Amino acid sequence: MSLIPVTILTGFLGSGKTTLLKRVLTEAHGQKIAVVENEFGEENIDNEILVSETGEQIIQLNNGCICCTIREDLRATLSLLAAKKRKGLLDFERVVIETTGLADPGPVAQTFFMDDEIAESYLLDSILTLVDAKHAATQLNDRQEARRQVGFADQIFISKTDLVEPVEVDALMHRLKHMNPRAPQKAVHFGEVALSEVFDLRGFNLNAKLDIDPDFLKDDAHDHHDHAEGEHCDHPSHAHDHGHAGHHHHHDDDVQSFVFKSDRAFDPAKLEDFLGAIVNIYGPRMLRYKGVLNMQGTERKVIFQGVHQLMGSDLGPAWGADEPRTSKMVFIGIDLPKDIYLQGLEQCLVPAV
């Protein structure tokens, strides 16, 4: 049986997860989707789209999709779904996990790498995060869960943009870009999203044949406004107008990102030792990290990524004949010591000739 792709849908309370989920479930796409939702969530899709009220844990929807409420831990629920699929008792092609609005998506994502039984049945495709444009400034300022949800995202959908001024949307997108430069952002209205932007994003896939996020490390994605503390910047997201909903300065966020780039090759042994050390020390605060590396001893790119303490790498395509062999790495985390990372990575490079 081929691996079942899984999408994690997260976002703070009231951000529109259920609206998006309803859209996905009711659209005539011909796919059979199993939805796993946390019964402690503030919102619940049962009353509006389920065929009937029932006490069953797994409910068949009228369009062939399945809705499942977590009554045990996530691992047990996924194991049960996979077993029923193998026995022909349930028919579904993919899984969407809707987390509660206060959830940290990290442990959910880790389930797919740390448990052998789950890893043999499922493939984590991506983490989608919804952000409420009207309340985002307050939520991101006050709630670490909201900041972590942004940091983990492979794709960010911004809802309720029609309720705020364009300058506030611009400020929010600028702030989110500083927190997570690798996640594309898109404004959505009432959950109207093409399925191609929801499924098969391969945010966790290290397949060498895939295009490895060609835009996520463009210079303007991470240092266009990366000025020194106190330096003048007139971007609207940095306006210190305390009555303005877009008030923000990106240095205030504990979830931040930074990028390392170098044209020199890495020494594999030194890099492995250094990455192992920082993951051991800072792993719980490292939300997502990813890179395309030029490694001494191979003509192919090395694709590397991780979540918290879980890290993996794979050989990618060969470097092009005229392609600059530039290593690029992005780190997204909570109060990570940027200087230690950058200096340590610099020391892992092969000495310049």
Backbone hydrogen bonds, N-H to C=O, Kabsch-Sander energy under -0.5 kcal/mol:
donor,donor_aa,acceptor,acceptor_aa,energy
4,I,121,S,-2.7
6,V,123,L,-2.3
7,T,95,V,-2.5
8,I,126,S,-2.5
9,L,7,T,-0.6
9,L,97,I,-3.4
10,T,8,I,-0.6
10,T,128,L,-3.2
12,F,130,L,-0.7
15,S,12,F,-2.0
20,L,16,G,-2.2
21,L,17,K,-2.6
22,K,18,T,-2.8
23,R,19,T,-1.9
24,V,20,L,-2.3
25,L,21,L,-2.7
26,T,22,K,-2.3
27,E,23,R,-1.4
29,H,27,E,-2.2
33,I,31,Q,-0.7
34,A,94,R,-3.0
35,V,33,I,-0.6
35,V,66,I,-3.0
36,V,34,A,-0.5
36,V,96,V,-2.9
37,E,35,V,-0.6
37,E,68,C,-2.9
38,N,98,E,-1.4
39,E,37,E,-0.5
39,E,70,I,-0.5
41,G,38,N,-2.2
48,E,45,I,-0.6
49,I,45,I,-2.2
50,L,45,I,-0.5
50,L,46,D,-1.8
59,I,67,C,-3.0
61,L,65,C,-3.9
64,G,61,L,-1.7
66,I,33,I,-2.8
67,C,59,I,-3.0
68,C,35,V,-3.3
69,T,57,Q,-1.8
70,I,37,E,-2.2
71,R,69,T,-0.6
77,T,73,D,-1.9
78,L,74,L,-2.7
79,S,75,R,-2.4
80,L,76,A,-2.2
81,L,77,T,-2.4
82,A,78,L,-2.5
83,A,79,S,-2.2
84,K,80,L,-2.3
85,K,81,L,-2.1
86,R,82,A,-2.4
87,K,83,A,-1.8
88,G,85,K,-1.2
89,L,84,K,-2.4
90,L,84,K,-1.4
92,F,90,L,-0.5
93,E,32,K,-3.7
94,R,32,K,-1.2
95,V,5,P,-2.4
96,V,34,A,-2.8
97,I,7,T,-2.9
98,E,36,V,-2.5
98,E,96,V,-0.6
99,T,9,L,-2.4
99,T,97,I,-0.7
103,A,100,T,-2.2
108,V,104,D,-0.6
109,A,105,P,-2.5
110,Q,106,G,-2.5
111,T,107,P,-1.2
112,F,108,V,-0.5
112,F,109,A,-1.3
113,F,110,Q,-1.9
114,M,110,Q,-2.4
115,D,111,T,-1.1
116,D,114,M,-0.6
119,A,115,D,-2.6
120,E,116,D,-1.6
121,S,118,I,-1.3
122,Y,118,I,-2.8
123,L,4,I,-2.5
125,D,6,V,-3.1
125,D,123,L,-0.5
126,S,6,V,-1.1
128,L,8,I,-3.3
128,L,126,S,-0.5
129,T,155,Q,-2.5
130,L,10,T,-2.4
131,V,157,F,-2.7
133,A,131,V,-0.8
133,A,159,S,-2.9
136,A,132,D,-1.7
139,Q,135,H,-2.5
140,L,136,A,-3.4
141,N,137,A,-1.7
142,D,138,T,-2.5
143,R,139,Q,-2.7
144,Q,142,D,-0.6
147,R,143,R,-1.4
148,R,144,Q,-2.9
149,Q,145,E,-2.3
150,V,146,A,-1.5
151,G,147,R,-2.2
152,F,148,R,-2.0
153,A,149,Q,-0.6
153,A,150,V,-0.9
154,D,127,I,-3.2
155,Q,127,I,-1.3
156,I,184,P,-2.9
157,F,129,T,-2.6
158,I,156,I,-0.5
158,I,186,K,-2.7
159,S,131,V,-2.7
159,S,157,F,-0.6
163,L,160,K,-1.5
164,V,161,T,-1.1
168,E,165,E,-1.0
169,V,165,E,-1.7
170,D,166,P,-2.5
171,A,167,V,-2.0
172,L,168,E,-2.3
173,M,169,V,-2.7
174,H,170,D,-2.2
175,R,171,A,-2.2
176,L,172,L,-2.8
177,K,173,M,-2.0
178,H,174,H,-1.5
179,M,175,R,-1.7
180,N,176,L,-2.9
183,A,180,N,-0.9
186,K,156,I,-1.9
188,V,158,I,-2.7
190,F,188,V,-0.6
192,E,189,H,-1.7
193,V,191,G,-1.5
197,E,194,A,-2.1
198,V,195,L,-1.6
199,F,195,L,-3.0
203,G,125,D,-1.7
204,F,125,D,-1.2
205,N,202,R,-0.8
210,L,207,N,-1.6
213,D,211,D,-1.5
216,F,213,D,-1.0
218,K,215,D,-1.7
221,A,218,K,-1.9
222,H,218,K,-0.5
222,H,219,D,-1.5
223,D,219,D,-2.5
226,D,223,D,-0.7
227,H,225,H,-2.3
231,E,228,A,-2.2
238,H,235,H,-2.4
239,A,236,P,-1.4
241,D,239,A,-0.6
242,H,240,H,-0.9
244,H,241,D,-2.3
247,H,244,H,-2.0
248,H,239,A,-0.6
252,D,249,H,-2.7
253,D,250,H,-1.2
256,Q,254,D,-0.8
256,Q,333,G,-2.3
257,S,178,H,-1.0
258,F,331,F,-1.8
260,F,329,M,-2.6
262,S,327,S,-1.8
266,F,294,N,-2.7
267,D,348,C,-3.1
271,L,267,D,-2.6
272,E,268,P,-2.4
273,D,269,A,-2.1
274,F,270,K,-2.5
275,L,271,L,-2.9
276,G,272,E,-2.2
277,A,273,D,-1.9
278,I,274,F,-2.6
279,V,275,L,-2.4
280,N,276,G,-1.7
281,I,277,A,-1.8
282,Y,278,I,-3.5
283,G,279,V,-1.5
285,R,282,Y,-2.1
286,M,282,Y,-0.8
286,M,283,G,-1.3
287,L,285,R,-0.9
287,L,332,I,-1.5
288,R,332,I,-1.7
289,Y,306,G,-1.7
290,K,330,V,-2.1
291,G,304,F,-2.7
292,V,328,K,-2.3
293,L,302,V,-3.1
295,M,293,L,-0.8
296,Q,266,F,-2.6
298,T,295,M,-1.5
301,K,317,P,-2.9
302,V,293,L,-2.1
303,I,301,K,-0.6
303,I,314,D,-3.1
304,F,291,G,-2.6
304,F,302,V,-0.5
305,Q,312,G,-2.4
306,G,289,Y,-2.5
307,V,310,L,-2.3
308,H,286,M,-1.7
310,L,307,V,-2.6
311,M,309,Q,-0.6
312,G,305,Q,-2.7
314,D,303,I,-2.3
316,G,301,K,-4.0
319,W,299,E,-2.3
323,E,320,G,-1.0
326,T,324,P,-1.9
327,S,262,S,-2.9
327,S,325,R,-0.6
328,K,292,V,-2.6
329,M,260,F,-2.4
330,V,290,K,-2.9
331,F,258,F,-2.5
332,I,288,R,-2.6
333,G,256,Q,-2.3
334,I,285,R,-2.5
335,D,254,D,-3.0
335,D,333,G,-0.7
338,K,336,L,-1.6
340,I,337,P,-0.5
341,Y,337,P,-1.9
342,L,338,K,-2.8
343,Q,339,D,-2.7
344,G,340,I,-2.2
345,L,341,Y,-2.7
346,E,342,L,-1.9
347,Q,343,Q,-1.5
348,C,345,L,-1.1
349,L,346,E,-1.1
350,V,265,A,-3.3
